[in-house]
Amino acid sequence: MSEYREFLTKDGSCSLKSLFFQENFHSSLGALEETKIKFTAPSDLQRFKGESLSVLDICFGMGYNSASLLDKLIKQKSYLNLYALEIDKKPLEYSLSNKSFLKLWAPKVKKIFKSLYQKDYFEDQFFQCRILWGDAREKISSIPSDYKFDLIYLDGFSPQKCPQVWTIEFLSKVTEKLNSQGSLITYSSSAAVRKTLRNLGLEIFSIKPNFNNRTFWSQGTIAISKFDKNKLEPNCIFEKLSLMEEEHLLTKASIPYRDQDLNSSKEDIIKKRLDEQLSSNLLPTKKWREKWGMTKLSFKS
């Protein structure tokens, strides 16, 4: 575990910090809370009660998102076909050895995770689960080309730390995997990510913050293939982008990450974007921040 450092979040759940990426897997406010607010709740899993769904979990990590998904589906007797993409086995190894993590979920989740770790798959009458180990940019092509997903979770390290999974080219491959009514869910409110998803033809919505704090103006993004915006309800967990968020997409922060051959290094991707930003005539992001009274810590561009 030398590449990772364990820490306890404020809601009592455990998480890890990647020493390589110099970033935490989860917010210090709570790994479990973050999973529920930013992924499980927006998934609206109740609509699949007693039915089947297909899910792609990109950057599986410790497995919080898939564990929460599985736990809910076990209780409501739904059927699941799950694909997960992850480059490193060690976070899952940590989760399987951590009693406090395992206690959060139904016992069957441990059985599934153990099988994924040892055999790369799990199958019974309710669930078919597979994990593909390696660079997500390569492994996504190992999923059958005609296979489509109801839900896609995108939970990689932030765009500044791991731009490889936030580029136009990779997100194009990801969105091709959505079915006609599918949703992509991510914690990121990055203008570059949102603008890219919109340009790829998806409807973009903001996950509502669950507390009144201007520092956290969004809990993330939902991108939907086809959605009637007139059907949005006041109690819906997501909402149309605010004027502030729309204006964010008109700044230099919205310039995308590019990786034409899906094999560029982090440094090359970041440098290419920085060069494009420097030559762009778009509004400087600083001006947007000043107008809306935002701090650099309030968003990830």
Buried (B, 14 or more C-beta within 10 A) or exposed (E): EEEBEEBEBEBEBBBBBBEEBEEBBBBBEBBBBBBBBBBBBBBEBEEBEEEEBBBBBBBBBBBBBBBBBBBBBBEEEBBBBBBBBBBBBBBBBBBBEBEEBBEBBBEBBBEBBEBBBEEBBBEEEBBBBBBBBEBBBEBBEEBEEEEBBBBBBBBBBBBBBBBBBBBBBBBBBBBEBBBEEBBBBBBBBBBBBBBBBBEBEBBBBBBBBBEEEEEBBBBBBBBBBEBEEEEEEEEEBBBEBEEBBEBBBEBBBBBBBBBEEBEBEBEEBBEBBEEBBEEEEBBEBEEBBEEBEBEEEBBBB
